[in-house]
């Protein structure tokens, strides 16, 4: 493998020393390292030292996947690929992932991977500032990012349509002081430079948001080209139609990588209650001073969280949203526990039937 080619192509798409170490077991083979930049129906577009390759899973890989040894390939993955012919190849292995972003509950299906993307450095939560400024939904997205330990930022589009943009900025900064917020008009380019300056060369940024939030228009502005299909907005609510149907990674002019994703219609929680609790860092800090270590913050005496709500130190809306997400996580955990118990019971019955059927 030509080192010059590796530096020019792979490094541009996020190749780091850790991936170089992880590729060591395949160094003596004819396999090439490659990153998945687009996925669709079992065929993946990758970047390799020899350029773009269309690849599929090899038979060996599929067998190992069935045994649970290999994982389902997703966009952002680094792979060991064998060449077939010009521009084609097979995935032989997935290199260890440095991060993963799980799909929200409700987006996961039985026949689909539960992981949306791998090796993502940061997530940008994109929201329509004029017609869909939804603080509670942002908190749901932030909880997902926190569970996967991926730093996040907030991007508000259509800022030119706001009557008082500063009021919205104060609202976002007051509710999410630890997360950078960017108010952008993708049409005129206002706010684009500040957002672009936050993106590092070779870093991978994933955009998430609901349909019509303006992700595709934002990417076109960042790339200074119409590379992503967009649809006209509806006049009554300013919403665009759902246009992105696949996940795809783009290389920006400043060397950063940006990953476009289909709009998310329902942001269901898949985390455990502990992860939700910790994602509300202000509430988590207050909870340390609660009288009881297992305080649910719903009515126990000596609850520091409820005291802070009464004193106006925590917004009441934020507190109620915290309780709602905790309840969702708790309910899901109970369902999963019941499912495990049911599977164990069925397994025990099958075992007894096999024993009784023996001569």
Buried (B, 14 or more C-beta within 10 A) or exposed (E): BEEEBBEEBBEBBBBBEEBBEBBEEBEEEEBBBBBBBBBEEEEBBBBBBBEBBEBBBBEBBEEBBEEEEBBEBBBBBBBBBBBBEEEEBBBBBBBEBBBBBBBBBEBBEEEEBBBBBBBBBBBBBBBBBBBBBBBEBBBBBBBBBBBBEBBBBBBBBBBBEBEEBEEBBEEBEEBBEEBBBBBBBBEEEBBBEEBBEBBBEBBBBBBBBBBBBBBBBBBBBBBEEEEBEBEEBEEEEBBBEEBBEEBBBBBBEEEBBBBBBBBBEEBBBBBBBEBBBBBBEBBBEBBEEBEEEEBBBEEBEEBBBBBBBEEEEBBEEBBEBBBBBBBBBBEBBEEEEEEEEEEEEEEEEEEEEEEEEEE
